[in-house]
Amino acid sequence: MTATAPVRRTGLRDFYENPAVPVASGTPRSLRQARMLAAALGPAGRTPRTILDIGCGDGTAAATAAPLLSGHRLVGVDWSQDALSRARTRLAHAVRGELGGGGLPFGSGSVDAVLFSEVIEHLVDPDAALDELRRVLRPGGHLMLSTPNLAAWYNRALLLAGVQPVFSEVSLRAIHGRPGREVVGHLRLYTARALREFVAAAGFEVVRLEGAPFHGVPRPLRPLDRLACARPQLASILLLHARKT
């Protein structure tokens, strides 16, 4: 991982348009999430199902998932023009769209599944975001959401020691009081229980919750991080599968 330069701009929109801000995510998380979705969708039929990768960033995660979702139509969506320019080198379909304002450029009930990976922790209004995802999903459509776990096994130890948890941020300009070197703009963090309750309250049926490792964990600790995935409430990353009711 490389350190990002201090961010001197103001406003979240400018922050995410900064090419120095990381937009890629870890491959292990992408593969686990893609396997969960592939199992939920089943084999592709004559009519490809439409899958949106909301907040696709540079397209790395969608490109990693694509071989496991063969036969389906995978569309990357992001509002960062810089991220989209990179995503279009990896994805056949990448369009600009927002969860707020005018909403996503898709009709109501027109989408079969949504990948919502490492996005919700960046949002000012996650309630409105889930409302918009629910709008575009067809009845029974799949939501595959991933987000960092506030109660990850190492965060519990850090809090006991009086150290700011990993994934949490107090500034968009620099790291203060926690391990790590990258400022990524996290505004909200969830535990497994909070995420389940939040998604259910938004009108989804929670089907499954799994854990995934975090690519930023120091190499000597990665075996422990993989073991923690067996108990999602301790895992680094939460992978939630829900369906529109």
C-alpha positions in Angstrom: 0.0 0.0 0.0 1.3 3.5 -0.8 0.7 6.5 1.3 -1.6 9.2 -0.1 -0.6 12.8 -0.2 -2.5 15.0 2.3 -5.8 16.2 0.9 -6.0 20.0 0.8 -9.3 20.3 -1.0 -12.6 20.9 0.8 -15.8 18.9 0.2 -16.4 15.2 -0.3 -17.0 15.5 -4.1 -13.6 17.1 -4.6 -12.0 14.5 -2.3 -13.2 11.6 -4.4 -12.2 13.2 -7.6 -8.7 13.4 -6.4 -6.7 10.7 -8.3 -4.5 10.1 -5.2 -7.5 8.8 -3.2 -7.5 4.9 -3.4 -10.5 3.5 -5.4 -9.5 -0.1 -5.6 -10.5 -2.8 -3.1 -9.1 -6.2 -2.0 -9.3 -9.2 -4.3 -10.2 -11.7 -1.6 -13.3 -9.7 -0.7 -14.3 -9.3 -4.4 -14.0 -13.0 -5.0 -16.0 -14.0 -2.0 -18.7 -11.5 -2.8 -18.9 -12.6 -6.4 -19.2 -16.3 -5.4 -22.1 -15.4 -3.1 -23.9 -13.6 -5.9 -23.2 -16.3 -8.5 -24.7 -18.9 -6.1 -27.7 -16.6 -5.6 -28.3 -16.0 -9.3 -27.6 -19.5 -10.6 -26.6 -20.2 -14.2 -27.2 -17.5 -16.8 -30.2 -18.1 -19.0 -31.0 -16.9 -22.5 -31.7 -13.4 -21.2 -28.7 -12.0 -19.3 -29.4 -10.6 -15.9 -28.4 -7.0 -15.2 -25.9 -6.5 -12.3 -24.9 -3.0 -11.2 -21.6 -2.4 -9.4 -22.5 0.8 -7.6 -19.4 2.8 -6.7 -17.3 0.7 -9.1 -14.2 2.9 -8.6 -11.5 1.9 -11.1 -13.4 -1.3 -12.1 -10.9 -3.7 -10.5 -13.5 -5.3 -8.2 -16.0 -5.8 -11.0 -13.3 -7.1 -13.4 -12.3 -9.6 -10.7 -15.9 -10.7 -10.2 -16.8 -10.9 -13.9 -15.5 -14.4 -14.6 -17.7 -15.8 -11.9 -20.7 -14.0 -13.3 -20.2 -15.1 -16.9 -23.4 -14.7 -19.0 -24.7 -11.8 -17.0 -24.5 -8.1 -17.9 -22.2 -6.3 -15.4 -22.5 -2.5 -15.4 -20.1 -0.3 -13.4 -21.6 2.9 -12.0 -19.7 5.7 -10.3 -20.0 9.5 -10.1 -16.2 10.2 -10.2 -15.2 10.9 -13.7 -11.6 10.0 -12.9 -12.6 6.6 -11.6 -14.9 6.0 -14.6 -12.1 6.7 -17.0 -10.1 4.0 -15.4 -13.1 1.6 -15.1 -13.8 1.8 -18.8 -10.4 0.2 -19.5 -11.6 -2.9 -17.6 -15.4 -3.1 -18.1 -17.5 -3.2 -21.2 -20.2 -1.1 -19.5 -19.5 1.8 -17.2 -21.8 4.8 -16.7 -22.0 7.8 -14.5 -24.7 7.8 -11.8 -25.4 9.1 -8.3 -27.4 7.7 -5.4 -28.5 11.2 -4.4 -29.8 14.1 -6.5 -31.6 12.8 -9.6 -30.9 9.2 -8.7 -29.4 6.4 -10.8 -30.0 6.3 -14.5 -32.0 3.1 -14.4 -35.8 2.5 -14.3 -37.6 1.2 -11.3 -37.5 -2.6 -10.9 -35.1 -2.9 -13.9 -32.1 -4.5 -12.2 -31.6 -8.0 -11.0 -28.7 -7.5 -8.6 -26.5 -4.8 -7.1 -23.0 -5.0 -5.9 -22.5 -2.3 -3.3 -18.9 -2.8 -2.2 -17.1 -0.6 0.2 -19.4 2.4 -0.5 -21.9 2.8 2.3 -19.2 3.8 4.8 -18.5 6.9 2.6 -22.1 8.2 2.4 -23.6 11.2 4.1 -27.1 9.7 3.7 -27.0 5.9 3.6 -30.8 5.7 4.2 -31.5 7.5 0.9 -28.9 5.3 -0.9 -30.6 2.1 0.2 -34.0 3.6 -0.9 -32.6 4.2 -4.3 -31.1 0.7 -4.6 -34.4 -0.8 -3.6 -36.1 1.3 -6.3 -34.0 0.0 -9.1 -34.1 -3.6 -8.0 -36.8 -5.9 -9.2 -38.9 -7.7 -6.5 -36.7 -10.4 -5.1 -33.6 -8.7 -6.6 -30.3 -9.3 -4.8 -28.2 -6.7 -2.8 -24.6 -7.8 -2.1 -23.2 -5.2 0.3 -19.8 -5.1 1.8 -18.3 -2.7 4.4 -15.5 -2.6 7.0 -16.4 -4.0 10.4 -16.1 -1.6 13.2 -15.9 -4.6 15.6 -13.2 -6.4 13.7 -11.0 -8.5 16.0 -8.1 -6.1 16.0 -10.3 -3.0 16.5 -11.6 -4.5 19.8 -8.0 -4.7 21.0 -7.2 -1.2 19.8 -10.2 0.3 21.6 -9.2 -1.4 24.8 -5.8 0.2 24.4 -7.3 3.6 23.8 -6.3 3.6 20.1 -8.6 4.9 17.3 -10.0 1.9 15.4 -8.8 0.9 11.9 -11.2 2.1 9.2 -12.4 5.1 11.3 -11.2 8.6 10.3 -11.3 12.0 12.0 -10.0 14.0 9.1 -9.9 14.1 5.3 -6.4 15.5 5.3 -4.3 13.1 7.4 -4.4 10.0 9.7 -4.7 10.8 13.4 -4.5 8.4 16.2 -4.9 5.1 14.3 -2.8 2.6 12.4 -2.6 3.0 8.6 -1.3 5.5 6.1 -4.2 6.1 3.7 -7.0 8.6 4.0 -10.1 7.1 2.3 -13.0 9.2 3.5 -15.0 6.9 5.8 -17.9 8.6 7.4 -19.8 5.7 8.9 -18.9 2.3 10.3 -21.1 -0.7 11.1 -21.0 -3.8 13.3 -22.5 -7.0 12.1 -25.6 -6.5 14.2 -26.1 -2.8 13.2 -25.7 -3.6 9.5 -28.3 -6.4 9.6 -30.8 -4.1 11.4 -30.1 -1.2 9.1 -30.6 -3.2 5.9 -33.7 -4.9 7.2 -35.2 -1.6 8.2 -34.7 -0.3 4.6 -37.1 -3.0 3.2 -34.7 -5.9 2.5 -34.7 -9.5 3.8 -31.2 -10.4 5.0 -30.3 -13.8 3.6 -26.7 -14.3 4.7 -23.8 -12.5 6.4 -20.2 -13.6 5.9 -16.8 -12.3 6.7 -13.9 -11.4 4.5 -10.2 -10.5 5.1 -8.8 -7.0 4.7 -5.9 -6.6 2.2 -4.3 -3.9 4.4 -3.7 -6.2 7.4 0.1 -6.6 8.0 1.4 -9.9 6.5 2.2 -11.6 9.8 -1.4 -11.1 11.0 -3.1 -12.3 7.8 -3.6 -15.9 8.9 -5.4 -14.6 12.0 -7.5 -12.3 9.8 -8.5 -15.3 7.6 -9.4 -17.3 10.6 -11.6 -14.5 11.9 -13.8 -14.8 8.8 -15.4 -17.9 10.3 -17.2 -15.5 12.7 -18.5 -12.5 10.7 -18.9 -10.4 13.9 -15.1 -10.5 14.3 -14.1 -10.4 10.6 -12.4 -7.4 9.0 -15.0 -7.0 6.3 -18.7 -7.7 6.4 -20.4 -9.3 3.4 -24.1 -9.1 3.5 -26.6 -10.7 1.0 -30.1 -9.3 1.1 -33.2 -9.5 -1.2 -35.8 -6.9 -2.0 -39.0 -7.9 -0.3 
